[in-house]
């Protein structure tokens, strides 16, 4: 069971509203990526090493291409790519997985889906953050949880989009990167 959302629902649950609130240039994305990068820098559990092995097996050769593929996100997040390309991508993927997981958790709590627990649970390749030793991460996750709680699950969805996260995914992960990841 998730933690209760504190804000009253008021935002329409549309792909446009989600993208506007959580896209690359948003304050929450900037805060989240910074907190996740800080958590990775302090992680002694080997999350980055395990993830790079997984990525190299999934998409051989993509690690070497990351500096070229991540120039736009690196500029948005003010991250130098020298030695930081892999941590940046892991932070971006974790941010996206955490956000989608919080929405799924909320939909499930409302009885609108029967999804498996995603975000706050300590499972999956992007759950490394739950054991990171940095105060910024729990604060950020709390703010993200509150932001997700502002969406009206019962309201009309008249934007015509059947995939609520497509626009956000395309914004966060540039097309050349998406193509390399498959």
N, C-alpha and C positions, 0 to 999 in steps of 0.2 A: 504494500500500500504506500502510495506516495505521501509526501508532506502536503498539507493543505495549501492551496493558493490563497494569498492574502488580498490581492486586488480584485475588485469586482469586474466581471467580464464586460467589455465594452467595445473591443476591436472586432471588426468582421473577420471571420475565418476564411480569408481568400489568399490565393497565391501572391497577389500584389501586395496585400497588407503584410504578409509574412516576409516577403523579400524586402520591402521598405524598412521593416524594423530590424532585420537581422543580416542584411547584405554586407558585403565587404567593407564599405565605408561607414557603416553604422557604429555608433559608440559602443554598443554591446559586442559587436564583432571585434572591434579594436581591443576592448578590455579583455575579452575572452581569449583572443590569440596571445596577447601579452601574458596573461595569467597562465595559460597552458604552456607557453614557451618557458616561463619561469619554472613551472612545475617540472618540465622535462629536464631543465638544467640541473635541478636539485634531485632528480629521480635516481635512486641508487638501486632500483629494482630491475634495471635493464630493459625497460619498456622500449626505448628507441632501438636498441640492438635487436630485440625480438621482432619488432615491426619492420626494420630494414631487411632482415632475413626473409620475412614473409613477403614484402614488396618485391624483393629481387627474384623470389621464386615465382610470384604471380606475374610480374612484368619485367623480365630480364632486361637489364641495360637502362632502365628508366632512372635509376639513382644518379647515373652520370649526367643525365639530361635535365635533372631538376633545376639547376641554376638558370638555365635558359627558359624552362617552362614556368618558372615561378617569379619572373621579373615583375609582372604587374602586381600580384599579391604582396610581394616583398616591399614594393614601393608604398602600397597602402598601409602596411603594418610597420613600416620603417624598420625593416629587418635587413641586415646585410646578408647576402647569400653565401659568403665565404664560410663554409663549414656549418651553415645554418639552413641549407635547403631542405634536408631530410627532416630536421625538427620542425620547420615551418609547415611542411606538408602534413606531418603527423598531427600537429596542433590544429590545422585547418580541418582535417578529417575528424578529429576528436570533437571539435566545436560542432560540426555538422551532425555527427552521430548523437552527441549529447542533446542538441536542440530537437532533432526528430524524436529521440527517445522521450524527451519531456512532453512533447505533444502527444505521442502515443500513450504515455502513462496517463495523461490527463483525459484523453478520449476513453481509455479503458476504465478509469475511475468513474466517468460519467455513464458507463454502461453502453457506450457507443461502439465498442470493438472488444474483441477478446484477444488482444495482442499480448505477447509475452512481455514481462518487464524488461525495459531497455536501459534507461538512462542512469538512474541512481544505483542500479544493481551492479555488483562487482563481477560482471561477466562480459565476455567479448573482448575483441582486440583493442577497443578504445576506452576500456574501463580503467586503464592505468592511473588516471587522475585521482581515483578514490583513495589511493595510498600515497599520493604525492605530498611532500612535507612543505607546503607553502600556504600561508593564510589567505593569499589572494584567490586561490581556486575555490574554496568553499563560499567565499563572499560572492564571487562571480556566479557560481552555480545558483546561489540563492536569488541573485538579481535576474538571472535567466529564467529561473522557475517562476518568479513573480511576473516577468514579462509574458511568458507563455500563459499564465493565469488570466491575463487581460483579454483573451480571445473568447468571443461568444460562440460556443459550440452549437447552440440551438438556432442561431440566426441564419438568414438566407445566404446562400453562396451563389451569387449570380454572375460571377466573373467568367464562367464557362470553362474554367480549368478543372480537370479531373485530378491532376497531380498537384497537390498543394505546395510541394517543395521543389518542383522542376526549375522555376525561375531562380530561386535561391541557390540551388545546386549549380546552375549555369553561371550565376554571378560569382560564387565563391571559387569555382574551379574552372579556369579558362579552357576554352575548347581544345587547344593543343595538348593540355594536360589530360583532359578527359579522354582524348583519343589514345594517348600513351597508356593510360591506366586500363583501357578497355571497357 
